[in-house]
Amino acid sequence: MAFMVLFISAWEQLLRPGVLHLGPQHGLAFYALVHITRFFASMAETTDLIYLSESESHYHHED
């Protein structure tokens, strides 16, 4: 949950008026957005895998 707050605040910082429209910084901001998105997507996938493995092991214990 905390990573979602960081994710949203990072997007807000990059999407502030002027940040994406300052010429040279445009490329840097876009590059940062891409990597931030990939980073949080990988975190979300890892979290999903952890939950999946926990739920699978839980079902195995019930059998």
ChimeraX attribute file (.defattr): number of C-alpha atoms within 10 A of each C-alpha:
attribute: neighborCount
match mode: 1-to-1
recipient: residues
	/A:1	7
	/A:2	6
	/A:3	11
	/A:4	11
	/A:5	10
	/A:6	13
	/A:7	16
	/A:8	10
	/A:9	12
	/A:10	15
	/A:11	16
	/A:12	11
	/A:13	12
	/A:14	16
	/A:15	14
	/A:16	10
	/A:17	10
	/A:18	11
	/A:19	13
	/A:20	17
	/A:21	13
	/A:22	11
	/A:23	10
	/A:24	9
	/A:25	13
	/A:26	15
	/A:27	13
	/A:28	12
	/A:29	19
	/A:30	13
	/A:31	12
	/A:32	15
	/A:33	17
	/A:34	11
	/A:35	12
	/A:36	16
	/A:37	15
	/A:38	12
	/A:39	12
	/A:40	15
	/A:41	12
	/A:42	12
	/A:43	13
	/A:44	15
	/A:45	11
	/A:46	12
	/A:47	12
	/A:48	12
	/A:49	12
	/A:50	12
	/A:51	12
	/A:52	12
	/A:53	12
	/A:54	12
	/A:55	12
	/A:56	11
	/A:57	11
	/A:58	11
	/A:59	10
	/A:60	9
	/A:61	8
	/A:62	6
	/A:63	5
